[in-house]
Amino acid sequence: MFDIAGELHRWLTEGREFAVATVVSVGGSAPRGPGAALAVDRDGTAIGSVSGGCVEGAVYALCAQALEDGETRVERFGYSDEDAFAVGLTCGGIIDIMVTPVGGRAPVRQVLSSALSAVLRGGPGALARVVEGPPELLGGALLVHPDGSYEGGLGGAAELDRTAAAEAGALLDAGRTGSVAVAASEAGWGPPDGVWGDSYCPGGLTLFVESSVPPPRMIVFGAIDFAAALVRVGKFLGYHVTVCDARPVFATAARFPEADEIVVDWPHRYLRSTGTDARTVLCVLTHDAKFDVPLLKVALGLPVAFVGAMGSRRTHADRERRLREAGVGEEELGRLRSPIGLDLGARTPEETAVSIAAEIVAGRRGGTGLPLTGVGTPIHREERAASAAA
């Protein structure tokens, strides 16, 4: 539900009662992934989306029902010849959706408020909820902080909250949203009378963990006109975008108003001093050896997601030669994406930015870069996406 954090937080501060539907599991091809949410308030106002339009009507009705009866439920929507047009999920996928009512006095209300506040501040956190298990545990929520502390509760034994916090913390460390199974022996819960009935599953329960982490970084080196277009595309894709150039006359806020940060420094020196991680993408647009070579020598030794450099094929060949002379090994050179971008026939800065962004997305999601027409590969690669996020 973090995709609609701003609107939901406003509803909470205004005292509105609402029900929120969250995608907790996806199978096959589906329009939206785990964490996508739709919420409906008492007045019937709706925000968000769980399927890009496929099953919105049915989920809207489930939210209205949850507001009336106060029950949390998990419903599955899938494709079949009989119900394809009834529910509208004609893409061939299966989605499980959890619908949670958030009434004026609901215990989950304060936990959601804390979680959404953290998201809006840009801070990390993970929200854990039971999506499969005893009915009385559905609807609880546990907010886990990076230091391992947590608030709220799942409604079971204290050991269950501790176990859930540990599992959610592991996903938070990886920056992942997804489901995790918890064995009954680990959770410290069971039927009150000691008899396992239909309402209890001795095999354990399933948690859905929604992680919020700071946006990934895109660092654009070279304050040129192509960089301005790439900054806009990077922001559109959800990156925190930094522009770095050693020339103060070019690296200015007036030239890059949409950048989150503008740094005037030698690129290789800045890259050594700034923080990067496995989601960071580095785009080198300087195509000047005195900047490129020391910068790429540093960049190719970092465990980042993407390192790409602009330039003609002749420039690339010369750059590779200089990097070898500087001591960069073949394995590291193999990570360099150059000339940067997919072959779209791009000519303008905007078209070039699209081609660069397309290569970044393809690398992140495991795409081929080929037209979908005539290609038999899956359109949605959720498993690869989860791995890339980790």
C-alpha positions in Angstrom: 0.0 0.0 0.0 3.0 2.2 0.1 2.3 3.3 -3.5 -0.6 5.4 -2.2 1.1 6.4 1.0 0.4 10.1 0.6 -3.3 9.8 0.1 -3.8 7.2 2.8 -1.9 9.2 5.3 -4.1 12.2 4.5 -7.2 10.0 5.0 -5.9 8.9 8.4 -5.1 12.4 9.6 -8.6 13.5 8.5 -10.1 10.7 10.5 -11.6 8.9 7.6 -12.7 5.3 7.8 -11.7 3.2 4.8 -10.8 -0.3 3.6 -7.6 -1.0 1.8 -7.0 -3.8 -0.7 -3.4 -4.9 -1.2 -2.0 -7.3 -3.8 -0.2 -9.9 -1.6 0.7 -12.6 -4.2 1.0 -12.8 -8.0 1.1 -15.8 -10.2 1.8 -15.8 -13.9 1.3 -12.6 -15.9 -0.4 -9.9 -13.9 -0.6 -6.1 -14.4 0.6 -5.1 -11.0 2.9 -6.7 -8.4 2.7 -7.3 -4.7 2.2 -4.2 -2.6 -0.1 -2.5 -5.2 -3.1 -1.1 -3.4 -6.6 0.3 -3.8 -8.5 2.0 -1.0 -12.2 3.0 -0.6 -13.6 5.3 2.1 -17.0 5.5 3.6 -18.1 8.0 1.0 -17.2 5.7 -1.8 -14.1 7.6 -2.9 -11.4 5.3 -4.4 -7.7 5.8 -4.8 -5.0 3.5 -6.2 -5.2 0.4 -8.3 -4.6 -3.3 -7.8 -4.8 -4.5 -11.4 -4.5 -1.7 -13.8 -8.3 -1.9 -14.3 -8.8 -5.7 -14.6 -10.6 -6.4 -11.4 -11.1 -3.0 -9.9 -14.9 -3.3 -9.8 -14.9 -6.5 -7.8 -12.2 -5.3 -5.4 -14.1 -2.0 -4.9 -17.1 -4.1 -3.8 -15.0 -6.2 -1.4 -13.7 -2.9 0.2 -17.3 -1.7 0.6 -18.3 -5.0 2.2 -15.3 -4.9 4.6 -16.3 -1.5 5.7 -19.7 -2.8 6.6 -18.8 -6.1 8.4 -15.4 -5.1 9.7 -13.8 -8.4 8.5 -10.4 -8.8 6.9 -10.4 -11.3 4.0 -8.1 -12.6 1.3 -9.6 -13.2 -2.1 -8.1 -14.8 -5.2 -8.7 -13.6 -8.8 -7.7 -15.8 -11.7 -8.3 -16.4 -15.3 -10.6 -19.1 -16.6 -12.9 -19.5 -19.6 -15.9 -19.1 -17.4 -14.8 -16.0 -15.4 -12.5 -14.2 -17.7 -14.9 -11.5 -18.6 -16.7 -11.6 -15.3 -13.7 -10.3 -13.3 -11.8 -9.0 -16.2 -8.4 -10.6 -15.4 -7.8 -11.7 -19.0 -4.0 -11.5 -18.9 -3.8 -15.1 -17.7 -2.5 -14.4 -14.2 -3.6 -15.0 -10.7 -3.6 -12.4 -7.9 -4.4 -12.7 -4.2 -5.7 -9.6 -2.6 -6.0 -8.8 1.1 -8.8 -6.4 2.1 -8.4 -4.8 5.5 -11.0 -2.4 7.0 -9.5 0.5 8.9 -12.2 1.8 11.2 -12.0 4.7 13.5 -11.0 2.6 16.5 -9.2 -0.2 14.6 -5.9 -1.2 16.3 -4.2 -1.4 12.9 -4.9 2.3 12.4 -2.0 3.6 14.5 0.5 1.1 13.0 -0.5 2.1 9.5 -0.1 5.8 10.4 3.4 5.2 11.6 4.3 3.1 8.6 2.9 5.7 6.1 4.7 8.5 8.0 8.0 6.7 7.6 7.4 6.1 3.9 6.7 9.8 3.4 9.8 10.8 5.3 11.8 8.5 3.0 12.8 6.3 5.8 13.1 2.5 5.7 10.6 0.2 7.3 8.7 -3.1 6.8 5.0 -3.8 7.4 4.2 -7.4 8.1 0.7 -8.9 8.0 -0.7 -12.4 8.2 -2.3 -13.4 4.9 -2.7 -17.1 5.5 -3.4 -18.7 8.9 -6.0 -18.5 11.7 -8.8 -16.0 10.9 -8.3 -14.1 14.1 -4.7 -13.2 13.0 -5.9 -11.6 9.8 -6.0 -7.8 10.1 -3.1 -7.3 12.5 0.0 -5.4 11.5 3.5 -5.2 12.7 5.8 -2.3 11.7 9.5 -3.3 11.8 12.3 -0.7 11.9 15.8 -1.1 10.6 17.2 -1.6 14.1 15.0 -4.6 14.7 12.5 -2.8 16.9 8.8 -3.0 16.1 5.4 -1.7 17.0 1.9 -3.0 16.7 1.2 -6.7 16.7 -0.3 -9.6 14.8 -2.7 -10.6 17.5 -1.0 -13.9 18.6 1.7 -14.8 21.1 4.6 -12.5 21.7 6.9 -15.1 20.1 4.9 -14.7 16.8 5.6 -11.0 16.8 9.3 -11.6 17.5 9.5 -14.2 14.7 7.6 -12.0 12.3 9.9 -9.1 13.1 13.0 -11.2 12.3 11.6 -12.4 9.0 10.4 -8.9 8.0 13.8 -7.4 9.0 15.5 -9.8 6.6 13.3 -8.7 3.7 13.8 -5.1 4.7 17.6 -5.5 4.6 17.2 -6.8 1.0 14.8 -4.1 0.0 12.2 -6.7 -0.9 8.4 -7.0 -0.7 7.0 -10.5 -0.7 5.6 -13.5 1.3 7.4 -15.6 3.8 6.2 -18.8 5.5 6.5 -19.2 9.3 6.3 -22.6 10.9 3.9 -23.0 13.9 6.9 -24.1 16.1 8.7 -20.9 15.3 5.6 -18.7 15.9 4.7 -19.9 19.4 1.0 -20.1 18.7 -1.7 -22.8 18.4 -5.3 -23.5 19.2 -6.4 -22.4 22.6 -7.8 -25.9 23.5 -4.8 -27.8 22.1 -6.9 -29.3 19.3 -6.1 -28.5 15.7 -9.3 -27.7 13.9 -10.3 -26.2 10.6 -9.3 -22.7 11.7 -5.7 -23.7 12.5 -3.0 -24.9 10.3 -0.3 -26.9 12.1 2.0 -26.2 9.2 2.3 -22.6 10.1 1.2 -19.3 8.5 2.2 -17.0 5.8 3.3 -13.4 6.3 3.1 -10.6 3.6 5.9 -8.1 4.2 5.8 -4.8 2.4 9.2 -3.0 2.5 9.9 0.7 2.1 13.4 1.7 1.3 14.9 4.9 0.0 14.7 5.1 -3.8 17.6 3.7 -5.8 20.3 6.2 -6.9 21.1 7.2 -10.5 24.3 9.2 -10.8 24.8 11.0 -14.1 28.3 12.1 -14.8 28.7 14.9 -17.4 26.5 18.0 -17.3 25.5 18.0 -21.0 22.2 18.3 -22.8 21.8 14.5 -23.0 22.2 14.5 -19.2 19.2 16.9 -18.7 16.9 14.5 -20.6 18.2 11.5 -18.7 17.6 13.3 -15.4 13.9 13.7 -16.4 13.6 10.0 -17.3 15.4 8.9 -14.2 13.0 10.8 -12.0 10.1 9.4 -13.9 11.4 5.9 -13.1 11.7 6.7 -9.4 15.4 7.2 -9.0 17.1 9.7 -6.8 19.1 11.5 -9.4 22.5 13.2 -8.9 24.4 15.1 -11.6 28.1 15.3 -11.2 30.6 17.4 -13.3 33.9 19.0 -12.5 32.9 22.2 -14.4 30.9 24.6 -12.2 29.7 26.6 -15.2 27.8 23.6 -16.5 26.7 21.8 -13.3 24.0 24.2 -12.1 20.5 24.0 -10.8 19.3 26.2 -13.6 20.4 23.6 -16.2 19.1 20.6 -14.2 16.1 21.8 -12.2 14.7 18.3 -11.8 17.8 16.7 -10.3 17.7 15.9 -6.6 21.4 16.8 -6.2 24.1 18.6 -8.2 27.7 18.0 -7.4 30.7 20.0 -8.6 33.7 17.7 -8.3 35.9 15.4 -10.2 33.7 12.4 -11.0 36.1 9.7 -9.8 36.7 11.6 -6.5 33.0 12.1 -5.9 32.2 8.4 -6.7 34.8 7.3 -4.1 33.2 9.4 -1.4 29.5 8.9 -2.0 27.3 5.9 -1.0 26.3 3.3 -3.6 24.6 -0.1 -3.4 23.4 -3.0 -5.5 20.5 -0.9 -6.9 22.7 2.1 -8.0 23.0 2.9 -11.7 26.0 4.9 -13.0 25.7 6.7 -16.4 28.9 8.2 -17.7 28.1 10.8 -20.4 31.3 12.8 -20.3 33.0 10.9 -23.2 36.3 12.6 -22.3 39.2 10.3 -21.5 40.5 12.6 -18.7 37.2 12.1 -16.9 36.1 8.7 -18.2 39.1 6.6 -17.4 39.6 7.4 -13.7 35.9 7.4 -13.2 35.2 4.0 -14.8 38.2 2.4 -13.1 36.4 3.2 -9.8 32.9 2.4 -11.0 33.7 -1.0 -12.4 35.1 -2.1 -9.1 31.9 -1.2 -7.2 29.0 -3.7 -6.7 26.4 -1.5 -8.4 23.5 -2.5 -10.7 24.6 -0.8 -13.9 27.6 1.0 -15.3 27.2 2.6 -18.8 29.2 5.0 -20.8 28.3 7.2 -23.8 30.4 7.4 -26.9 30.9 6.2 -30.4 32.3 2.7 -31.1 35.7 4.2 -31.8 35.5 6.1 -28.5 34.6 2.9 -26.8 37.5 1.0 -28.3 39.9 3.7 -27.2 38.4 3.8 -23.8 38.8 0.1 -23.3 42.4 0.3 -24.3 43.1 3.1 -21.8 41.2 1.2 -19.1 43.4 -1.9 -19.7 46.5 0.2 -19.5 45.1 1.6 -16.2 44.9 -2.0 -14.8 41.2 -2.8 -15.2 40.7 -6.5 -15.7 38.6 -8.3 -18.3 36.0 -9.4 -15.9 35.5 -5.8 -14.8 35.4 -4.6 -18.4 32.7 -7.1 -19.1 30.4 -5.2 -16.8 30.7 -2.0 -18.9 27.7 -1.2 -21.0 29.1 0.9 -23.9 28.0 2.4 -26.1 25.2 3.0 -23.5 21.6 2.4 -24.4 19.5 0.0 -26.6 19.5 0.3 -30.4 16.4 2.4 -30.9 17.8 4.6 -33.6 17.8 7.4 -31.1 19.1 10.8 -32.2 17.7 13.5 -29.9 18.7 13.8 -26.2 15.2 12.7 -25.3 15.3 9.7 -27.5 18.8 8.8 -26.3 17.6 9.1 -22.7 14.7 6.6 -23.5 17.2 4.2 -25.0 19.5 4.4 -21.9 16.5 4.0 -19.6 15.3 1.0 -21.6 18.7 -0.8 -21.2 18.6 -0.1 -17.4 15.1 -1.5 -17.1 16.0 -4.5 -19.2 19.0 -5.3 -17.1 17.0 -4.9 -13.9 14.1 -7.0 -14.9 15.8 -9.5 -17.1 14.4 -8.3 -20.4 15.8 -9.1 -23.8 15.4 -5.6 -25.3 13.6 -7.2 -28.3 10.1 -6.2 -29.5 7.4 -8.2 -27.6 5.8 -9.0 -31.0 6.9 -12.5 -32.0 8.9 -13.1 -28.8 7.8 -16.0 -26.6 9.4 -14.8 -23.4 7.1 -13.8 -20.4 6.0 -10.2 -20.4 6.2 -10.0 -16.6 9.3 -11.5 -14.9 8.4 -11.2 -11.2 11.0 -13.7 -9.9 13.9 -11.8 -11.7 12.5 -8.5 -10.4 12.5 -9.7 -6.8 16.1 -11.0 -7.2 17.2 -7.7 -8.8 15.7 -5.7 -5.9 17.6 -7.8 -3.5 
